[in-house]
Amino acid sequence: MVRLRLLAPHHQNNVSRSLLCFTSVALLGGLVNTPVSAGVNEGGTLILHTNEQIVYSSDDVYCGQSGLTFCMDADTMVDGTEPAVFFLLGAFHPDSFPRVLGVTFGLDYDANSINLLNWGPCGDFELPTTEWPAPGEGSAVTWNSAQTNHLLDVYWFAAYSDDPATIALTPHPSQGAFFADDSIPSRLDEVAALGSLGFGIPGELPCAGGLDPGACEVIPHDALHSFLVMPDDPVTSHLETLVRVRTTSGVPIANSFVRIEFVPEVFLCASAVLTGVTDQNGEVHLVAAGGNCVIDRPGAVLVYADDVLLRSFDNVRSPDFDRVSGDGKIDLSDLVSFSAQLHGVEPPLCHDYDLNGDVDLGDFVIFGSVFVPAAHCGR
């Protein structure tokens, strides 16, 4: 179920404009499931950005106040717990020639953590779903004439959160995430990537034609859903971290500066290699050598490429954990700790390397690969 919304009183008195806008939405909704590829808006993304210079007031409308000139300068993290104003923008490559007449999108967030205070579209017409902007809902925004800005104000929101939380852009629940141009009928291009905004934690920033965190890989940690560290002498399996840096279209990005940051609780070997530059394949091999265990700590490990956040891991696991901390060597103390969790004497926490809720054969293989050769920190 949807509800129609004209965005200004004079539009309600201007039949021709209203019909034009409604026609745009009708075209958008009628064709969204059969998009034509390679339109003028191809490769465009939707991002979220906060302007923390704005002091929120319930009486204001914030369209045009994002203060953003370049996509890569977007701020995807709200600091503090005061109400913040943030913006949904369409982002297009500087060499492209966008012509946007409409866009569809949705939102996902934890309504128990993030409190939306106010919101509004920056187009000429809006057609939201019934419960918008609740989680899982969506909206469509159209303009009376084609928008050609490479950074296009689509929507604004005001919200706050007392705890670390993320609000993410998603496809519209029934219409997907698409840009419509001013052809007749509208030519549709699927949104190439969707960004997010964090409260107290970084969000994701997929700039068009540029580095896209969602297209990047951090191996093996993505598959483990946790960051795995271990001593590096001798070199064993799962030791190296392979970071692949890609654009929204999957093109490798060479010469990208990649770095890994850990919270102080993680013990790092002096030989750890936490920075590097990608090769012609957009890849770099790093050695996050160390130990210890960090559980459910937002931002325990941050992986960046050219200062763009690729990943934020809340958990660090290591075979080098002696019930107290890591000490840079795998020995009998670590085996005692691992065995207690393997056999259920202790909860499956720090030695549950793949975060599947159990210390099992897969974790045993990883632990054995460093215990047998008595892995320790190199020099």
DOTOR-76210 format. One record per residue: z, x, y of N, C-alpha, C, O in turn. Coordinates in steps of 0.05 Angstrom, whole numbers, plus 5000, padded with zeros to 4 digits. Layout:
BEGIN
ZXYZXYZXYZXY/...
This chain:
BEGIN
500050174976500050005000500050185025501450385026/498450105045498250265070498750075093498649835091/499250205116499550055141497850185163497650435164/496550025179494750125200496350195225498350055231/495550405239497050475263495150575284493950785281/494850425306493350525329495250685346497650615348/494250905358496151105369496551075399498151235409/495350895412495850865441495250575448493350455437/496750465467496250175474493450125483492349905477/492250305499489550245509487550235486485450105489/488150365463486350345441486250055430484149965420/488549915431488649655420486949465437486049255427/486449525462484749355479481849445480480249325494/481249655466478549755466477349715439477749885421/476049495435475149415408473249625397473349685373/471449725413469449915403470750165392469950265371/472750265407474150505398475650455372475650615353/476950225370478550165347476650135323477350245301/474350005326472549975304471450245296471050295272/470850415315469850685308471850835292471150955271/474450815300476450965286476950845258477250995239/476950575256477350455230475050515212475450565188/472550525223470250605207470550885196469850935173/471551065213471951345204473851355180473351495161/476051205182478051195160476851075136477251175113/475250865139474050735116472150915102472150935077/470551065117468751265105470351475091469651555069/472451565104474151775092475251675065475151825045/476451435065477651335040475651275019476151304995/473251165027471251085008469951304994468951274972/469851545006468351764994470051994984468952184973/472651974988474352204983474252294954474852524948/473652114935473652194907470952304899470652394876/468952304917466452414910465552604933463452544946/467052814939466452984961463953144957463253214934/462553204979460253374979461153654987462553695007/460453854971461454124976459954264999457754175007/461054485008459854655027459154515054457054555065/461054355064460654235090461654425112462454645106/461554335136462354505159465254565159466154765172/466854405145469754455145470654605119473054615114/468754705104469454835079471255085085470855235104/473255115067475055345070477355305088479155475090/477455075102479655015120482254965105482154855082/484555035116487054995104488854825122488154775145/491054735111493154595127495654755125496554835104/496854815148499254975150501454835165500954635179/503854925161506154835177507255065193507455295183/507955005218508855215237510955095255510654875265/513155245260515155155278515155315304514755555303/515455185326515755315352518755295360519555085370/520155505355523055485360523855515389526155515396/521855535407522355525435522855235445523855185466/522055045428522254765436525054665429526054705407/526354535448528954405444528354105439527253975457/528954015416528153745408529453525425531853535431/527853335433528753095447527352855434524952855430/528852645429527752415416525752265433524252085424/525552325459523852185478521052315480519252195492/520652545469518252695473516252665450516952605427/513652705457511552725437510553015439510053115461/510153145416509853435417507053535411506653785408/505053365409502353455404501453645426502053605449/500153865418499254065437501354275445500754445462/503754265433505854445440506554645418508754765418/504754685399505354875377505655165387507155315375/504255235409504355505420503055705402503455945406/501455615383500155795364497255855371495755675376/496556115373493856195379492356295355489956245351/493756445337492556555313494156465289496656465289/492756385268494056285244496056475233498256395225/495456735232497256925220499856965235501757085225/499956855260502456875276504256635271506356615284/503456455254505056215249507856285239508256475224/509856135248512556165239513255955218513255715225/513656045194514155855172517055835164517655725142/518855925181521755905174523355815198523155935219/524855605194526655495215529355635211530555635190/530355765233532955895232535055705242534555555261/537355705230539555535239539355245229537555175214/541255085237541354805228540954605250541254365245/540254695274539554505295536854375291535154495277/536354135301533754005297531554185308531654295330/529454205292527154375299524554205299524354015284/522754275317520154145319518154325304517954565310/516654205286514554365273511954205271511953965274/509854345265507154235268505554265243505754465229/503954065237501854085216499254135230498353985247/497954355223495454435236493354485215493854595194/490854415222488554505207487854785216487654835240/487354965197486755245204484055315192483555285168/482255415208479555485200478955775207480055885226/477255905191476456185195475256205223473656035231/475856425237474756465265471756465266470556395287/470356535244467456535244466256275236463756255235/467856075230466755815222466355635246467155695268/465055405240464455205261465354935252463754765246/467954885252469054635242468254395260468054425284/468054165247467653915261469253705246468253585227/471753665254473553495239473753225252474353205276/473253015236473552745246475952605232477052405242/476752715209479052595195480252785175478952985167/482752735167484052915147486152745132487352565144/486452795106488452665090490352875078489453105073/492852805075494852995066497352845057497552605062/499252985045501852865038504053065042503653285051/506552975035508853145039510653135013510652934999/512053365008513953374987516353534996516153755007/518753414993521253555000523553404988523253184978/525853534989528353404980529653255003530653375021/529552995001530552825023533652845025534752765045/534952955005537852995006538553245022540853285031/536553425026537053675040535753675068536953765087/533353575070531853575095531953295108531253095095/532853285133533053035147530853015169531053155189/528952845164526852805184527852615205528652385199/527652705230528652545253526452385267526952155276/524152505269521952385284519352505276519352725264/517152375281514552475274512452325288512852105299/509952435288507752295300505152435297505052685295/502952295296500252415292499152515319499952425340/497252695316495952805340493052735342491452855356/492252525327489452425328489452165344491252095358/487252015340486851765354487651525337487851295347/487951575311488451355293489851465268489251685259/491751305257493151385233493351155213493650925221/493051225188493251035167495151155145494251285127/497851115148499751225129500351035106499850795108/501351145084502350985063504950845071506150915092/505850655056507950475065510550625071511850565092/511350815055513950945059513751205073515751355074/511451265084511051515099513251545121513851355135/514351785125513752045112515752115090516552345089/516451935072518151995050516852185031514352205031/518352335014517152514995515152364976515752144967/512852494972510852374955508952184969507052084956/509452124994507751945010505552115023505452355022/503651975037501452105050500451955074501251725079/498652085089497551955113494652055117493852265106/493151905132490451985141490351965171491251765183/489352165184489052175213486152215220484852385208/485152065240482452095248482252125279484152055293/480052225288479452255317476952095324475352045307/476652025350474351885359471952065362469651975361/472452325364470152515366470952765350473252815345/468952915342469353145325471053355338470653425362/473053455324474853665334473753945324473253975301/473454125343472154385336474054625339473154845336/476654575344478554795346478954925319479054795298/479355195319479955335295482855295286483555335263/484555225305487255125299487554845311487554815335/487754645293487554375302490254235297491254215275/491454135319493953975317493353715302491653555311/494653675279494253425264496753245266496453005268/499153375265501553215263503953385274503753625273/506053245282508553385289510953245276510853005271/512953405271515453295259517853425273517653635285/520053295271522653405279524553365256524853135245/526053575248527753555225529953765226529753955242/531953735210533953945206534953945178534553755163/536154175170537354195143539754375145539754585158/541954295132544354465131544254675109545854855109/542354645091542154825069539354945067537454825078/538955165053536255275049534555065034535354965013/532255005045530454805033527654845043527154975063/525754725029522954755036521554475038522154305021/519854445057518154205059515254305056514354485070/513754185037511154285030509054075034509553835030/506654155043504353985045503253945017503154135001/502353705011501153634985498653464990498253375012/497153414969494953224972496152944976498352874967/494652774990495352494993495552374965493852434948/497452194960497852094933495451954921495151944896/493751834937491351704926488751814937486651784924/488851954960486352044973485952344972483852444980/487952494962487552774960487952914988488852785007/487153164989487353315014484553395022483353575010/483453265042480653305050480353315081481953185095/478253455090477253435117474753275116473053315098/474353095136471852945139470553035165471853065185/467853075164466453145188465252895201465852675193/463552935222462452715237459652635228458252495243/458952705204456452605193456752305187458952205186/454452165182454551885174453051865148450551885147/454451815125457351795123458652065125457252275124/461352065129462752325132462352495107462552405085/461852755113461652955091464553055088465853135107/465453075063468253145057468353425045466853505028/470353575055470953845044473953845035475653765051/474453925011477253935002478754145017477654365021/481154095024482854295038483254525018484054484995/482654765028482655005010485455085001485855184979/487455035017490255115010492154955028491454885051/494554915018496654765033499154935036500055055017/500154935061502455105067505054965064505154725057/507255105071509954995070511655115092510855315104/513854995098515755085118518555105105519354915090/520055315110522655345099524855315121524455385144/527055195113529455185130531455395119532655345098/531655615133533355825124532056015104533156215096/529655945095528056115077525156095086524355905097/523556305080520756305089519156105074519656045051/517155995088515155815075512755975068512756225069/510555835061508055965054505955905075505755685086/504356115081502356095103499656165092498956405091/498055975083495256025074493255995097492255785102/492656215110490656205131487856205120487356335100/486056055132483356025122481856295122481856435141/480656355099479156595096480856845096479857065094/483456805098485257035098487057035074486556885054/489157195075490957225052492256955046493356825063/492156875021493256625012495356674990494656754968/497956634997500056694977499556544950500156644929/498556294952498056144927495956264910495956214885/494156414921491956544905492856824895491356944879/495056924905495957184897497657164871498456954863/498057404859499657414834501757634836501157844848/504057584825506157794823506957794793508357624783/505957994779506058014750508058234742508058444753/509858174722510157944705511957724715512457534702/512957764739515257594749514457304753516157124750/511957244760511056964763511456814737512556594737/510656944715510956814688513856784680514556604665/515456974688518356974680519956784698522156704690/518856704721520356534740522856674750524756544760/522956934747525257094755524257374759522157454747/525657534775524757814779526257994760528658004759/524758144743525858314722525758604732523658704739/528158734732528259024738529559174715531059054700/528859434713530059594692529559894699527859954716/531160074688530760364693527960454685526760324668/527060674696524260744694523661004679521461114680/525661114664525161364649526261324621528761314618/524661304601521661314602520461054612521860854614/517861064618516460824626516160634602515360724581/516960394606516760194585515259944594514559914617/514759764575513459514582515159354601517559384602/513859184617515059014638516259174661517559064679/515859444662516959594683515459564709516559514731/512759594707511159584732510859304742510759114727/510759274768510059024781507259044792506659214809/505558874782502758864791502458634811502958404805/501658704835501258504856498258494862496958694868/497158254859494358204866494158044891495357824892/492758144911492658004937489857884940487758024937/489757624946487257474946487057294971489157234983/484657214978484157014999484356734987484756714963/484156535003484156264994481956204974482256034956/479756354975477556314957477556514934475656534918/479756664931480156844909478857114912478757274893/477957184936476757444941478957654944480857614959/478757884930480758094932480958214960478858234973/483358274969483758394995484558684991486758744982/482858874999483459154997485059245021485059125042/486559475018488059595039490259415051490959435074/491259245034493559075043496159215037496559305014/497959225056500459365052502459175040503158965051/503359245016505159075000507959194998508159444995/509959035001512759134998514558934984514058694985/516559034971518558874957521258924970522059154973/522758714976525358744988527458604969526958384960/529658744965531858634948534358594965534758734984/536058404956538658384968540358634959539658744938/542358704974543958954968545258954941545759174930/545758724929547058714903545358834881546458914860/542758854884541058964864541159264865540759394886/541859394842541959684840539059784837537659704819/538259974854535560084853535760384847537360534858/533960474829533760754823532560904847531060794862/533261154849532161324871529161354868527761404888/528161324844525261354839523761104842521261104838/524960884849523560624853521460654874521760774895/519160524869516860514887516460224896515460064880/517260164920517359884929515259814950515059594959/513560014957511359964976508860084966508860284951/506559974974504060084967501759934980502159734993/499360044977496959924989494959844967494559994948/493859604970492059514949489459674948488559774969/488259694924485759834920483459644926483859424937/480959724918478659564924478659304908477159114915/480359284887480559034872482858864882483458654871/484058944905486258784916488758814900490458634900/489159034885491459064867493059314875491959514884/495659294870497459524874499559504852500659294846/500359744841502359754821504859884834504860104844/507059734832509659824843511659844820511359724799/513760004825515760044804518459964816519860124829/519259714810521859614820524059694800525159524787/524559954798526460054779529360004788530060074811/531059904770533759854778535259684757534459674734/537359544766538959384749540659184764540359154788/542359044750544258844759543158564756540858534748/544758374764544058094759544857934784547057954794/542957774794543457594817542457314809540257284800/544257124812543656854802543456654825545356634841/541256504826540956284845541656364873543156224887/540556584882540856674910538256654924536456824919/537856454942535256434956534456694969536056814984/532056774964530957024976532157274965532257474979/533157264940534257514928532157734926532757964930/529657654922527457854922525157724938524357494933/524157874958521857784974519557974970519958214972/517157864965514758034962512857964985512157734988/512158165000510358125024507758275020507658485007/505658175033503158325036502358285065501858065075/502158505080501458505108503258305123502458155140/505858325116507958155129507757865124509157705136/505957785105505857505096507457485070507057635052/509257295069510857255045509257145022508156925024/509057305001507657204977509557054958508856844948/511957164954513857034935516757074945517357274958/518356884938521256904943522556824916522456594908/523857014903525256964878528256934883529457084898/529356734870532256674873533956814852536356824854/532556924832534057044809533057324803530557374803/534857504797534257774788535557814761537957754758/534057904741535157954715534558244707532558364716/536258364690535758634681537258694655539458594651/536058844636537558944613539859124621541759164606/539659244645541759414656543859244670543959224694/545559114653547758954664550158974645549958894622/552259084656554659144639556958954645559259034644/556258704650558158494657559258524686560358324696/558958754698559858784725557458844743557158724764/555859034736553559114752551759284735552259334711/549559384747547859574734548759854742549759904764/548460044723549260324729547060524726547460764726/544560424722542260604721541660714693540060894691/542960604673542360694645542860464626544660304630/541360464604541660264583543160394560542160584548/545560284555547160404534548760184519548059954521/550760274505552360084488553659864505553859634495/554559924529555759714546553759494551554559254551/551259564556549259354560548759194535548358954535/548759334511548259194486550558994481549958774471/553059064487555258884483554858634500555258404490/554058674525553558444543551258274533551458024532/549058404525546758254514547458104489546757864486/548858234471549558104445551357854449550957654435/553157874468554957644474553357404483554057174476/551257444499549657224508547657134487547056894485/546657324471544757254449546157074429544856884418/548657124423550056974402551756744413553256614398/551556684438552856454450555756494456557156294463/556756734454559556794462559856764492561956674501/557756834506557756804535555356634543553456624527/555356504566553056334574550556504577550656744584/548156394572545656534574544756564603543056414612/545856764616545256794645543757054650541257044652/545157274652543857514662541857644643540157794652/542057584618540057694599537957484590536457524572/537957254604535857064601533557134619533257024641/531957334611529957464629527757274637526657304659/527057084620524856894627525856634637524256444641/528456614642529656374655528956114640528355914653/528956124614528355884598530955744588530755554572/533255844597535755714590536955814564538955704555/535856034552536956134527536256434525534156524533/538056584513537556864507536456864478537956804459/533956924475532656884449530957134442531357354453/529057094424527457314413525857444435525657694436/524757294454523257414475524857594492523957814500/527357524498529157694513529957934496530358154506/530257894469531058114451528858334452529458574451/526358254452524158444452524258614478523858854477/524858484500524958634526527358824525527159064532/529658724516532058894516531659134497532259364503/530559084473530159294454528259514464528559744456/526359434480524359634490525559844508524460054511/527959784520529259974537531760094524532660314532/532959944505535360044492534760274473536060474473/532660234457531960434436531360714449532360914438/529860724471529360994483531561074503531261274517/533660914505535860974524534761014552535261214565/533360814562532160834588534260874610536560774608/533561034629535361094651533761144677531361164676/535161164699533661204724532461484725533861684719/529961504733528661764736529461884762530861764778/528462124767529162274791526562334807526762454829/
